[in-house]
Amino acid sequence: MDEFEVVIIGAGPAGSCAAYRLAREGFNVLLVERANTPGSKNVFGGRIYSYPLTGIFPDFWKEAPIERYVTQENMVFMTESNSVTMKFDSSSPEGVSAQSFTVLREKFDSWLAKKAQDAGALLITGTRVDDLYWENGRIAGIVAGPDTVRGNVVIGADGVVSTFAQKAGLRRELTAKELSVAVKQTIKLPEETIEDRFNLSKREGAAYGFVGYASGYLRGGGFLYTNKDTVSLGVVVSAEDLALRKKEIFEIMEDFKLHPSIQKLVRGGEVIEYSAHMIPEMGINTLPALFKDNFLAVGDAGGLLINHGYTYRGVDLAMISGVSAAEAIVQARQKGDYSKMGLSAYPEILRKKGVMKDMVAFRRTPRFLQNARLFTAYPRMVCDFFDRLYTVDGKGKEKVFDIGKKEILGKVSIFKMLRDMLGGFKSV
């Protein structure tokens, strides 16, 4: 029976960061990945915030497979035929000072796993972990096919539907109300075409969030990120809404892609990848226990994701949680105690690194985003307002105040609108 000090299930950002940190501390670490290449089965929108990497790899930007630095942010309200865009251009420089950047997960995750390998961790790919190995009522390793591997500590970094966090007894199976479904197409376009269509300089990138028609007016939205010579285009929709409305997310995705505003951006492109993913939506309100005797959950497996309403954050929290789990294990080894008590520094380290602070700060956001008007009435109101504002048909031009009054009163009561505004200010 093989034996390691720490066994990590999943070579995504959380697992690889934990493996890197532990290997640097001299731990004998096994990092197990079910895909043949780290990242090839991982799905996300496309953006990573820079700050966690600067603390782990201060010069990451010199070698990481970055596609583009995000310098352009766009929020788009969309109906069947119209769209209104709010745009923010940033002067953030590339490199260490960049706020965020886009990546392709297979390239990025492979680079991160290689950093863990170079630090001394053993990476095994193409291997499925079937179960946790128990001894005397405690987790003592993993079972992979006919092989059993012992470990003083196991880290579950196996994603949102984490089988092993459930097997460890830390979390229950999530319900449709607590999940959203995301699908994404990676569309190939020439580098020069991307820069021309999105008004970008070389290495500059754009990020888009879409609300309204993008999700078929269900709770959710669309996203678009520019890479070097591809575009990541996708939608995220409430699993509960899909079930209740009997909608297929792939049909919503195709309708979104065929919208005139999207076609202008992706026409002539070739779809080279299609992927799907589940996303936990309830934030800290459904956050499971993150650790127990000889086991810790990190990243999506621990429910560490924040939906701000205008952007999702997951990879940054995953990397921080991986490092935090590693630091807790370092402290546990110093005490010679890998029990729940010995690993109890984990949540406190997460708090000090700002993860729990952000989770608490945005604790009301999931409830606020349950409001269907955010995805139906308000996108229509914004688009219809501007449609009427810029219409001149010779029948008498309306004043701005009159247009606004008709659009608001025709779609949402003043009381509901004020209540929604107050809820938004408190939540997001």
KOLKEVEX-289749 format. One record per atom (N, C-alpha, C): y, x, z negated. Coordinates in steps of 0.001 Angstrom, whole numbers, padded with zeros to 6 digits, always signed. Layout:
KOLKEVEX-289749
YXZ;...
END
This chain:
KOLKEVEX-289749
-001196+000850+000000;+000000+000000+000000;+001248+000887+000000;+002113+000700+001009;+003353+001472+001066;+004297+001018-000041;+005160+001942-000469;+006074+001613-001568;+007453+002226-001305;+008476+001417-001528;+009861+001851-001393;+010624+001379-002629;+011752+002018-002867;+012582+001556-003978;+013231+000222-003645;+013717+000091-002393;+014366-001141-001958;+013846-001523-000577;+013490-002792-000414;+013084-003338+000885;+014127-004375+001291;+014651-004241+002495;+015696-005141+002982;+015165-005908+004182;+015256-007238+004103;+014768-008102+005185;+015956-008505+006062;+016031-007925+007251;+017103-008267+008186;+018078-007130+008387;+018217-006667+009649;+019112-005548+009956;+020379-006036+010634;+020951-007115+010086;+022273-007541+010503;+023321-006745+009741;+024592-007129+009818;+025648-006385+009126;+025428-006250+007622;+024963-007331+006976;+024747-007269+005528;+023619-006316+005183;+022485-006476+005860;+021336-005637+005562;+021573-004170+005861;+022210-003886+007001;+022444-002487+007373;+023461-001816+006464;+024496-002561+006054;+025477-001976+005128;+024843-001680+003776;+023966-002583+003315;+023257-002325+002056;+022366-001105+002195;+021642-001022+003322;+020739+000113+003538;+021509+001422+003607;+022651+001415+004290;+023471+002621+004412;+023946+003096+003033;+024474+002169+002266;+025021+002524+000942;+023926+003046+000017;+022762+002404+000035;+021665+002828-000835;+021092+004175-000403;+020951+004360+000905;+020420+005629+001402;+021352+006781+001042;+022658+006530+001104;+023628+007561+000733;+023502+007929-000742;+022993+006992-001545;+022800+007250-002977;+021425+007839-003271;+020663+008119-002204;+019371+008766-002398;+018198+007835-002582;+018386+006540-002358;+017287+005577-002492;+016335+005692-001302;+015071+005404-001574;+014046+005301-000539;+014082+003851-000042;+014648+003620+001155;+014964+002267+001630;+014196+001936+002903;+013627+000744+002939;+013004+000204+004146;+013841-000962+004652;+014244-000908+005905;+015033-001962+006548;+014167-002578+007642;+013805-003854+007478;+012865-004519+008389;+013607-005551+009229;+013422-005484+010546;+014089-006386+011477;+013056-007033+012413;+013097-008367+012527;+012096-009066+013344;+012318-008867+014833;+013579-008675+015254;+013864-008460+016671;+013499-007040+017074;+013280-006830+018363;+012973-005495+018848;+014178-004563+018747;+015380-005160+018805;+016621-004402+018674;+017520-005123+017678;+018082-004450+016677;+018990-005141+015751;+020108-005851+016511;+020338-007116+016138;+021420-007872+016749;+021015-008711+017938;+019844-008439+018526;+019470-009177+019733;+019145-010633+019453;+018846-010973+018202;+018606-012367+017829;+019733-012939+016977;+020799-012160+016785;+021918-012612+015957;+022998-013246+016820;+023574-014337+016336;+024572-015087+017090;+025816-015272+016227;+026974-015020+016805;+028235-015363+016148;+029294-015477+017233;+030484-015933+016836;+031515-016171+017836;+031915-014938+018601;+032274-013873+017872;+032631-012665+018568;+033632-011771+017860;+034235-012217+016743;+035291-011451+016088;+034815-010893+014749;+035250-009668+014455;+035016-009061+013151;+036354-008575+012609;+036619-008868+011344;+037823-008360+010697;+037566-006921+010225;+038582-006100+010341;+038416-004650+010198;+038255-004164+008766;+038840-004870+007798;+039017-004286+006463;+037729-003828+005785;+036567-004527+005927;+035383-004006+005227;+034928-002663+005771;+035026-002488+007085;+034546-001257+007699;+035382-000048+007302;+036687-000266+007085;+037530+000870+006705;+037113+001443+005355;+036536+000597+004510;+036068+001080+003210;+034711+001740+003269;+033910+001407+004303;+032560+001966+004428;+032555+003166+005367;+033184+003002+006516;+033279+004047+007538;+034757+004205+007906;+035487+005068+007219;+036939+005165+007430;+037354+005402+008879;+036525+006084+009663;+036856+006350+011063;+035996+005528+012010;+035587+004346+011577;+034667+003533+012381;+035176+003297+013791;+036475+003101+013930;+037053+002723+015212;+036908+003822+016265;+036587+005039+015839;+036408+006133+016794;+035037+006091+017462;+034067+005396+016828;+032712+005417+017361;+032050+004048+017474;+032540+003044+016765;+031917+001722+016818;+032078+001112+018210;+031098+000314+018668;+031164-000294+019999;+032103-001500+020035;+033388-001236+019870;+034405-002293+019879;+034684-002709+021313;+034731-004017+021544;+035043-004528+022882;+036552-004554+023110;+037267-005315+022294;+038726-005403+022401;+039323-005659+021020;+040538-005170+020808;+041292-005458+019589;+042055-006763+019793;+041891-007708+018858;+042520-009023+019010;+044018-008915+018716;+044820-009135+019742;+046277-009110+019605;+046902-010451+019952;+046066-011395+020363;+046584-012700+020791;+045747-013805+020157;+046394-014684+019394;+045728-015812+018733;+046224-017109+019366;+045298-018017+019675;+045652-019290+020319;+044958-020448+019627;+045720-021487+019295;+045159-022729+018786;+045439-023806+019822;+044386-024480+020303;+044515-025409+021420;+044063-026804+020997;+044971-027787+021160;+044637-029203+020975;+044253-029751+022342;+043150-030483+022399;+042588-030818+023705;+042136-032270+023786;+042486-032934+024901;+041914-034233+025256;+041115-034036+026546;+040636-035146+027137;+039799-035037+028326;+040491-034303+029468;+041798-034501+029611;+042491-033945+030775;+043649-033020+030432;+044125-033042+029183;+045300-032261+028801;+044971-031283+027676;+045870-030339+027469;+045745-029433+026324;+047122-028902+025964;+047305-028635+024681;+048539-028046+024167;+048151-026804+023376;+048778-025675+023691;+048412-024401+023085;+049535-023855+022211;+049186-023479+020983;+050073-022720+020111;+049613-021268+020164;+050508-020367+020509;+050127-018975+020745;+050885-018023+019828;+050143-017039+019306;+050741-015994+018478;+050349-014639+019056;+051341-013833+019429;+051107-012475+019915;+051381-011492+018795;+050417-010603+018547;+050542-009621+017490;+050800-008246+018092;+051573-007460+017385;+051834-006096+017826;+050914-005100+017128;+049844-005631+016487;+048932-004752+015749;+048364-003686+016678;+048440-002436+016274;+047890-001369+017122;+046372-001355+017055;+045759-000679+018015;+044317-000517+017945;+043988+000582+016951;+042703+000696+016658;+042277+001737+015720;+042205+001226+014297;+042405+002094+013357;+042182+001782+011953;+043120+000684+011455;+044304+000535+012070;+045274-000463+011608;+045050-001844+012208;+044099-001975+013124;+043871-003266+013783;+043370-004302+012784;+043848-005515+012917;+043450-006599+012037;+042017-007054+012310;+041683-007218+013585;+040342-007664+013947;+040027-007221+015368;+038757-007312+015717;+038323-006895+017043;+037099-007711+017445;+036803-007705+018739;+035627-008426+019227;+034495-007441+019467;+033271-007941+019312;+032078-007121+019546;+030998-007992+020179;+030002-007324+020723;+028746-007960+021115;+027729-007541+020072;+027050-008514+019473;+026255-008240+018283;+025127-007237+018513;+024472-007280+019652;+023373-006337+019850;+023874-004896+019812;+025016-004638+020444;+025587-003293+020425;+026066-002916+019019;+026787-003849+018377;+027375-003543+017073;+026302-003392+015999;+025353-004331+015960;+024315-004273+014928;+023426-003042+015108;+023165-002668+016351;+022361-001471+016600;+023097-000223+016116;+024397-000179+016358;+025199+000951+015873;+025164+001018+014346;+025317-000139+013693;+025347-000175+012229;+023985+000218+011653;+022903-000269+012263;+021561+000082+011795;+021303+001582+011978;+021834+002147+013067;+021674+003587+013302;+022409+004391+012226;+023550+003888+011764;+024259+004562+010674;+023389+004580+009415;+022686+003461+009156;+021787+003403+007998;+020631+004378+008168;+020085+004446+009387;+019014+005405+009665;+019486+006838+009449;+020637+007155+009981;+021158+008516+009858;+021382+008897+008396;+021664+007880+007567;+021875+008143+006137;+020558+008343+005392;+019420+007956+006054;+018121+008180+005428;+017244+006959+005282;+017734+005770+005662;+016916+004566+005576;+015877+004549+006698;+014728+003951+006439;+013693+003777+007457;+013860+002391+008076;+014079+002338+009390;+014241+001081+010113;+012972+000774+010882;+012425-000421+010674;+011273-000898+011438;+011693-002169+012163;+011579-002178+013482;+011967-003346+014276;+010726-004031+014846;+010945-005239+015396;+009846-005991+015987;+008790-006388+014979;+009203-006534+013712;+008260-006848+012637;+008715-008083+011875;+007857-009061+011833;+008175-010296+011118;+007665-010226+009680;+008546-010493+008734;+008148-010591+007329;+007668-012008+007080;+006437-012148+006610;+005839-013478+006442;+006064-014070+005065;+006143-013208+004057;+006236-013747+002702;+006737-012660+001758;+007096-013102+000561;+007395-012176-000522;+006097-011832-001234;+006006-010630-001734;+004841-010201-002494;+005183-010290-003978;+004315-010938-004733;+004578-011172-006155;+003545-010437-007009;+003995-009951-008145;+003114-009379-009171;+003562-009869-010540;+002639-010456-011270;+002930-010933-012628;+004152-011850-012657;+004257-012720-011655;+005336-013699-011618;+006671-013151-011169;+006711-011898-010721;+007953-011292-010259;+007813-010826-008809;+008927-010851-008089;+008933-010347-006719;+008744-008843-006772;+007795-008351-005961;+007466-006926-006018;+007350-006311-004624;+007863-007021-003597;+007794-006479-002247;+007702-007565-001206;+007157-007208-000036;+007057-008156+001076;+005662-008095+001677;+005342-009156+002416;+004100-009217+003178;+004479-009381+004642;+004010-008479+005483;+004282-008523+006920;+002956-008399+007658;+002426-009538+008134;+001119-009529+008770;+000064-009087+007772;-000748-008116+008153;-001793-007654+007225;-001283-006652+006192;-000020-006270+006305;+000512-005215+005450;+001321-005765+004281;+001159-005118+003152;+001970-005405+001975;+002778-004161+001634;+004067-004344+001434;+004945-003226+001101;+005589-003513-000247;+005382-002621-001197;+005966-002806-002515;+007403-002316-002525;+008208-002941-003377;+009583-002519-003553;+010079-002917-004927;+010842-002043-005558;+011415-002398-006861;+012378-003562-006732;+013094-003592-005590;+014043-004662-005321;+013898-005072-003858;+014010-006366-003605;+014037-006902-002236;+015403-007536-002012;+016020-007227-000880;+017282-007867-000488;+017010-008802+000674;+017360-010080+000511;+017231-011059+001578;+018495-011082+002412;+018396-010581+003642;+019532-010570+004568;+019109-011232+005870;+018373-012336+005744;+017713-012949+006894;+018427-014186+007425;+019720-014332+007131;+020503-015358+007806;+020604-016680+007090;+021285-017622+007782;+021695-018879+007163;+020524-019737+006706;+019436-019770+007455;+018300-020587+007045;+017292-019721+006294;+017790-018843+005471;+017003-017832+004776;+015728-018386+004146;+014628-018028+004742;+013325-018417+004196;+013094-017748+002851;+013569-016529+002718;+013213-015749+001536;+014081-016066+000332;+015324-016477+000542;+016116-016976-000579;+015487-018254-001124;+014903-019064-000222;+014206-020270-000667;+012913-019912-001384;+012143-018982-000804;+010887-018575-001435;+011117-017945-002799;+012286-017283-002929;+012611-016665-004219;+013084-017690-005238;+013319-018918-004775;+013767-019975-005683;+015254-019990-005925;+016028-019304-005060;+017478-019262-005260;+018197-020430-004609;+017635-020995-003568;+018329-022063-002853;+017336-023081-002324;+017847-024273-002094;+017043-025322-001485;+017313-025332+000019;+016567-026133+000733;+016819-026280+002164;+018106-027080+002365;+018978-026596+003235;+020250-027268+003488;+020045-028539+004290;+020901-029535+004038;+020830-030800+004758;+021768-030766+005960;+021633-031770+006837;+022484-031847+008029;+023960-031930+007652;+024269-032567+006526;+025663-032696+006095;+026274-031344+005772;+025449-030380+005432;+025928-029069+005001;+025888-028023+006107;+025498-028449+007312;+025321-027504+008400;+026090-027924+009644;+026470-026941+010431;+026957-027178+011787;+026072-026402+012748;+026056-026858+013987;+025285-026188+015041;+026271-025517+015986;+026032-024269+016306;+026893-023538+017230;+026079-023105+018442;+026663-023253+019623;+026063-022704+020844;+027121-021855+021534;+026668-020824+022217;+027595-019885+022848;+027050-019409+024177;+027942-019294+025152;+027621-018645+026414;+028403-017335+026499;+027743-016290+026940;+028426-015047+027254;+028580-014989+028764;+029813-014953+029222;+030123-015093+030644;+030687-013783+031183;+030043-013266+032210;+030441-011992+032808;+031618-012188+033750;+032667-011378+033551;+033846-011358+034411;+034328-009915+034539;+034934-009549+035667;+035477-008192+035778;+036545-007932+034715;+036596-006708+034236;+037551-006331+033206;+038984-006643+033634;+039309-006338+034882;+040671-006569+035377;+040991-008060+035432;+039996-008881+035759;+040197-010334+035817;+040520-010888+034438;+039796-010414+033421;+040056-010861+032045;+041484-010506+031638;+041891-009301+031908;+043229-008867+031505;+044317-009624+032259;+044059-009984+033510;+045030-010732+034295;+045127-012178+033822;+043984-012832+033613;+043981-014257+033250;+044509-014496+031840;+044250-013559+030954;+044649-013749+029565;+045918-012979+029207;+046521-012358+030201;+047767-011605+030005;+047587-010527+028935;+046592-009664+029153;+046240-008624+028195;+046385-007239+028822;+046724-006280+028002;+046655-004890+028413;+045252-004369+028129;+044962-003178+028591;+043637-002598+028377;+043352-002483+026874;+042137-002951+026492;+041640-002946+025119;+042235-004043+024247;+043282-004745+024723;+043780-005906+023990;+042842-007086+024207;+042730-007944+023171;+041850-009096+023258;+042526-010370+022801;+041935-011497+023209;+042461-012812+022849;+041396-013610+022107;+041856-014421+021158;+040987-015330+020419;+041542-016739+020548;+040662-017709+020809;+041059-019103+020968;+040240-019990+020026;+040929-020959+019418;+040260-022033+018703;+040667-023352+019336;+039705-024216+019626;+039964-025490+020293;+039572-026642+019379;+040372-027690+019373;+040072-028858+018546;+040283-030123+019357;+039404-031121+019136;+039507-032391+019856;+038352-032553+020820;+038667-032613+022103;+037652-032840+023136;+036615-031721+023153;+036987-030532+022727;+036063-029393+022758;+034743-029709+022056;+034800-030445+020978;+033593-030811+020228;+033185-032257+020484;+033674-032812+021579;+033369-034220+021861;+033996-035145+020851;+035113-034727+020253;+035821-035468+019197;+034974-035631+017933;+033904-034860+017804;+033143-034820+016562;+033717-033705+015691;+033324-033683+014428;+033823-032644+013535;+033319-031281+014017;+034257-030416+014303;+033900-029107+014827;+034997-028595+015738;+034650-027786+016687;+035650-027244+017599;+035027-026282+018581;+035881-025705+019415;+035437-024726+020387;+036048-023369+020089;+035493-022336+020688;+036042-020994+020511;+035884-020203+021803;+036740-019211+021954;+036664-018283+023079;+037183-016930+022606;+036427-015884+022901;+036848-014516+022588;+036661-013656+023834;+037614-012793+024078;+037498-011889+025213;+036859-010576+024787;+035874-010143+025543;+035268-008834+025373;+035730-007935+026520;+035173-006768+026633;+035625-005836+027661;+035449-006426+029049;+034227-006865+029387;+033990-007448+030700;+033152-008720+030620;+033243-009385+029465;+032636-010707+029279;+033561-011565+028429;+033287-012862+028447;+033991-013818+027599;+032947-014567+026788;+033162-014699+025481;+032277-015484+024615;+032885-016875+024452;+032197-017880+024965;+032685-019262+024952;+031662-020142+024249;+032119-020961+023290;+031152-021790+022584;+031775-022933+021832;+030904-023748+021233;+031333-024870+020409;+030546-024868+019108;+031173-025412+018068;+030540-025606+016767;+030717-027071+016407;+029623-027765+016094;+029687-029209+015841;+028856-029543+014607;+029365-030452+013797;+028661-030919+012605;+027271-031436+012976;+026239-030908+012301;+024874-031371+012550;+024729-032839+012178;+025435-033257+011142;+025395-034656+010729;+025975-035557+011815;+027112-035174+012394;+027723-035976+013448;+026842-036045+014687;+026211-034940+015035;+025315-034939+016192;+024182-035941+016001;+023641-035972+014781;+022542-036898+014504;+023013-038348+014489;+024153-038600+013832;+024656-039978+013718;+025095-040541+015070;+025730-039715+015888;+026233-040174+017194;+025212-040000+018312;+024057-039423+017953;+022998-039192+018944;+023522-038398+020146;+024250-037322+019827;+024821-036446+020850;+024000-035155+020940;+023929-034607+022149;+023282-033313+022361;+024358-032236+022464;+024233-031190+021666;+025278-030172+021651;+025377-029435+022987;+024283-029329+023713;+024335-028649+025002;+025165-029447+026011;+025125-030783+025905;+025964-031615+026775;+027439-031459+026396;+027719-031409+025094;+029102-031194+024645;+029613-029859+025156;+028759-028841+025088;+029138-027520+025566;+029478-027539+027055;+028664-028215+027847;+028916-028262+029288;+030191-029033+029603;+030436-030137+028898;+031680-030889+029098;+032899-030030+028753;+032793-029293+027671;+033883-028405+027254;+034147-027335+028313;+033082-026739+028801;+033225-025679+029797;+033857-026193+031089;+033608-027464+031418;+034127-028039+032664;+035553-028561+032530;+036132-028500+031323;+037513-028941+031154;+038427-028075+032024;+039435-028670+032656;+040318-027897+033543;+040914-026657+032881;+041283-026761+031606;+041886-025617+030916;+040904-024463+030749;+039624-024780+030570;+038603-023749+030414;+038212-023174+031776;+038103-024052+032770;+037719-023580+034098;+038699-022546+034637;+039973-022702+034342;+040965-021715+034792;+040679-020331+034218;+040053-020296+033043;+039814-019028+032360;+038480-018387+032734;+037461-019200+033050;+036114-018642+033252;+035593-018802+034674;+036388-019396+035563;+035886-019631+036931;+035434-018308+037573;+034341-018427+038308;+033787-017252+038972;+032930-016388+038083;+032833-016732+036798;+032030-015940+035879;+030558-016282+035956;+029723-015358+035535;+028270-015542+035527;+027773-015577+034087;+027049-016650+033732;+026480-016746+032384;+025313-015770+032282;+025429-014808+031375;+024375-013802+031223;+023607-013967+029910;+024094-014861+029038;+023391-015091+027779;+023760-016464+027241;+022763-017160+026681;+022971-018468+026052;+022287-018398+024694;+023008-018752+023635;+022441-018619+022297;+022876-019778+021408;+022139-019974+020313;+022437-021049+019368;+022228-020550+017948;+022901-021214+016998;+022909-020716+015622;+023293-021861+014682;+022778-021810+013452;+023176-022746+012418;+024216-022087+011519;+025195-022886+011041;+026272-022368+010196;+026387-023224+008938;+026361-022608+007744;+026593-023391+006521;+028065-023750+006411;+028363-024979+005998;+029740-025469+006072;+030381-025819+004736;+029628-025825+003669;+030168-026393+002433;+030761-025363+001478;+030796-024096+001889;+031476-023086+001094;+030893-022915-000295;+031761-022642-001247;+031316-022346-002600;+030711-023568-003281;+030977-024750-002731;+030460-025981-003339;+028937-026050-003297;+028325-025386-002326;+026862-025362-002255;+026329-023939-002332;+027145-023019-002852;+026722-021631-002945;+025510-021530-003876;+024398-020952-003384;+023209-020850-004236;+023366-019726-005250;+022401-019637-006143;+022325-018447-006988;+022087-017257-006064;+022711-016142-006346;+022669-015005-005428;+021664-013928-005825;+021079-014029-007014;+020149-012984-007432;+019240-013492-008536;+018136-012812-008707;+017196-013069-009801;+016440-011769-010042;+015412-011796-010840;+014632-010581-011081;+014186-009970-009756;+014587-008728-009489;+014095-007934-008356;+014465-008485-006976;+015466-009345-006904;+015826-009940-005600;+017314-010286-005567;+017953-009984-004406;+019343-010385-004173;+019462-010967-002759;+020331-011951-002608;+020626-012537-001297;+022020-012106-000869;+022159-011725+000394;+023439-011242+000904;+023792-011971+002203;+025095-011950+002542;+025546-012524+003803;+025264-014005+003920;+024895-014441+005118;+024589-015854+005361;+023452-016345+004479;+022500-015461+004156;+021381-015856+003295;+021871-016309+001925;+023020-015783+001509;+023629-016189+000245;+024692-017256+000417;+024839-017792+001629;+025847-018827+001879;+027268-018310+001880;+027432-017012+002113;+028766-016394+002038;+029466-016485+003397;+030058-017625+003645;+030807-017872+004870;+031971-018787+004535;+033125-018536+005162;+034311-019360+004928;+034813-019912+006250;+034953-021228+006311;+035589-021890+007452;+037009-022243+007030;+037988-021519+007577;+039382-021779+007238;+039938-022999+007975;+039189-023511+008933;+039704-024576+009778;+040232-024031+011086;+040897-022895+011029;+041431-022257+012234;+040629-021012+012612;+039731-020547+011769;+038834-019448+012099;+037681-019421+011101;+036553-018884+011559;+035400-018667+010686;+035375-017214+010231;+034926-017000+009010;+034689-015654+008500;+033273-015566+007971;+032515-014661+008532;+031160-014484+008057;+030745-013026+008009;+031004-012291+009094;+030536-010911+009171;+031236-010029+008150;+032539-010248+007932;+033236-009430+006933;+032665-009660+005540;+032373-010917+005213;+031785-011213+003903;+030364-010665+003811;+029653-010678+004938;+028292-010145+004953;+028295-008656+004639;+029177-007908+005280;+029222-006459+005053;+029603-006136+003611;+030598-006875+003085;+031014-006627+001699;+029887-006970+000734;+029185-008075+000997;+028092-008466+000091;+026947-007465+000145;+026678-006882+001333;+025641-005867+001433;+025970-004644+000596;+027203-004174+000692;+027639-003029-000105;+027635-003380-001593;+028071-004604-001919;+028107-005031-003327;+026710-005085-003924;+025751-005611-003163;+024372-005660-003639;+023847-004245-003875;+024184-003334-002943;+023743-001943-003104;+024332-001327-004370;+025606-001570-004624;+026240-001012-005823;+025624-001584-007096;+025245-002863-007052;+024578-003467-008216;+023214-002817-008450;+022514-002503-007369;+021199-001857-007493;+021349-000435-008032;+022389+000262-007603;+022653+001604-008132;+022834+001537-009649;+023605+000561-010105;+023817+000412-011551;+022523+000045-012258;+021702-000793-011604;+020433-001203-012210;+019490-000010-012358;+019464+000877-011361;+018600+002062-011467;+019056+002966-012606;+020358+003086-012789;+020861+003916-013886;+020391+003391-015238;+020224+002056-015310;+019749+001429-016554;+018231+001314-016592;+017578+001593-015463;+016129+001450-015398;+015694+000010-015515;+016520-000903-015000;+016251-002336-015194;+016625-003104-013926;+015599-003571-013199;+015832-004352-011989;+015639-005851-012219;+015680-006258-013457;+015579-007682-013782;+016896-008381-013421;+016933-009675-013639;+018167-010420-013391;+019307-009853-014222;+019016-009491-015449;+020040-008898-016298;+020498-007557-015739;+019552-006769-015262;+019900-005464-014726;+020730-005526-013456;+020552-006607-012687;+021283-006785-011422;+022524-007659-011581;+022868-007993-012801;+023921-008978-013051;+025319-008518-012660;+025469-007244-012313;+026788-006769-011872;+027145-007297-010487;+026164-007792-009741;+026380-008208-008352;+027533-009201-008180;+027539-010351-008864;+028644-011294-008657;+029996-010736-009100;+030005-009895-010109;+031262-009314-010567;+031810-008333-009522;+030921-007579-008878;+031361-006667-007812;+031909-007481-006633;+031233-008577-006301;+031737-009461-005244;+033131-009978-005583;+033335-010313-006850;+034639-010820-007276;+035706-009740-007130;+035392-008528-007563;+036361-007443-007496;+036722-007083-006062;+035771-007282-005156;+036023-006968-003746;+036669-008141-003002;+036967-009218-003709;+037719-010322-003129;+036914-011433-002501;+035591-011288-002431;+034772-012314-001780;+034828-013630-002544;+034558-013584-003829;+034530-014817-004614;+035930-015404-004747;+036945-014546-004777;+038317-015033-004830;+038623-015900-003617;+038224-015427-002424;+038462-016201-001203;+037609-017464-001177;+036363-017356-001626;+035494-018537-001649;+036086-019620-002547;+036629-019215-003692;+037237-020170-004618;+038544-020713-004048;+039359-019825-003458;+040657-020244-002927;+040507-021328-001865;+039440-021254-001075;+039233-022216+000006;+038119-023216-000315;+037929-023486-001608;+036867-024392-002023;+037100-025826-001565;+038376-026214-001354;+038665-027587-000921;+038555-027761+000597;+038511-026665+001329;+038545-026751+002790;+037377-027546+003376;+036124-027329+002934;+035023-028105+003517;+035216-029614+003378;+035694-030048+002226;+035928-031479+002027;+037049-031977+002937;+038114-031183+003069;+039223-031566+003941;+038749-031697+005391;+037871-030808+005813;+037402-030817+007193;+036380-031914+007471;+036046-032691+006455;+035208-033875+006682;+036021-035018+007291;+037335-034884+007309;+038238-035930+007800;+038162-036011+009327;+037602-037095+009857;+037405-037233+011300;+038717-037286+012072;+039809-037701+011432;+041095-037787+012143;+041564-036420+012658;+041157-035369+011981;+041555-034023+012403;+041019-033682+013790;+039936-034349+014176;+039272-034019+015429;+039394-035127+016476;+040013-036223+016091;+040155-037358+017014;+041627-037724+017192;+042207-038352+016184;+043568-038888+016312;+044618-037798+016530;+044555-036716+015763;+045630-035723+015827;+045641-034915+017132;+044499-034470+017640;+044550-033809+018951;+045087-034726+020046;+044691-036002+020009;+045211-036955+021000;+046709-037156+020818;+047138-037238+019563;+048553-037445+019277;+049391-036295+019836;+048956-035060+019599;+049710-033899+020064;+049766-033858+021588;+048625-034044+022224;+048583-033982+023690;+049372-035123+024328;+049223-036323+023791;+049948-037467+024357;+051449-037334+024141;+051845-036771+023008;+053274-036566+022751;+053888-035665+023828;+053244-034536+024089;+053800-033614+025081;+053673-034148+026506;+052652-034938+026750;+052519-035567+028063;+053705-036495+028326;+054059-037311+027330;+055192-038217+027478;+056528-037465+027461;+056581-036390+026670;+057819-035625+026562;+058233-035035+027913;+057246-034569+028671;+057555-033895+029930;+057379-034798+031158;+057161-036082+030911;+057060-037030+032024;+058445-037574+032383;+058817-037452+033634;+060051-038048+034164;+059647-038879+035382;+059694-040212+035239;+059184-041085+036303;+060222-042064+036844;+061478-041873+036435;+062524-042754+036936;+062597-044107+036257;+061802-044311+035223;+061792-045595+034522;+062576-045542+033221;+063310-044477+033021;+064082-044331+031787;+063417-043358+030849;+064098-042248+030555;+063511-041202+029721;+063648-041541+028252;+062555-041450+027538;+062562-041715+026099;+063097-040507+025342;+063726-040763+024209;+064159-039693+023334;+062967-039147+022551;+063111-037898+022100;+062024-037244+021373;+061618-038049+020146;+062602-038544+019404;+062295-039312+018195;+061477-040555+018528;+061847-041236+019582;+061133-042461+019959;+059699-042156+020400;+059538-041072+021140;+058187-040694+021554;+057333-040377+020332;+057895-039595+019420;+057158-039230+018217;+056785-040436+017380;+057718-041356+017230;+057456-042555+016427;+056338-043387+017041;+056383-043560+018360;+055349-044369+019022;+053978-043709+018931;+053949-042401+019098;+052663-041710+019057;+052054-041730+017655;+052889-041510+016649;+052374-041494+015280;+051931-042882+014851;+052821-043861+015009;+052491-045217+014561;+051366-045829+015367;+051199-045362+016596;+050143-045909+017430;+048769-045365+017125;+048698-044280+016363;+047396-043647+016127;+047042-043499+014658;+048012-043196+013802;+047743-042973+012377;+048888-043567+011570;+048556-044214+010468;+049616-044735+009609;+050367-043587+008940;+051647-043835+008610;+052457-042810+007961;+051802-042354+006662;+051257-043304+005909;+050626-042978+004629;+049454-042017+004831;+048576-042316+005800;+047421-041455+006049;+047854-040076+006545;+048876-040061+007380;+049344-038792+007907;+049911-037906+006807;+050704-038480+005917;+051257-037712+004809;+050156-037222+003873;+049183-038075+003636;+048061-037686+002777;+047269-036542+003413;+047066-036633+004734;+046338-035568+005432;+047125-034265+005414;+048447-034353+005579;+049277-033155+005542;+049216-032490+004174;+049297-033289+003120;+049220-032749+001773;+047865-032112+001520;+046804-032790+001985;+045454-032246+001820;+045295-030937+002573;+045902-030848+003765;+045834-029618+004535;+046547-028471+003860;+047727-028722+003326;+048480-027678+002646;+047733-027151+001422;+047022-028025+000725;+046271-027611-000457;+044964-026910-000121;+044432-027193+001084;+043088-026743+001406;+043023-025511+002275;+043861-025449+003294;+043744-024359+004255;+044941-023403+004235;
END
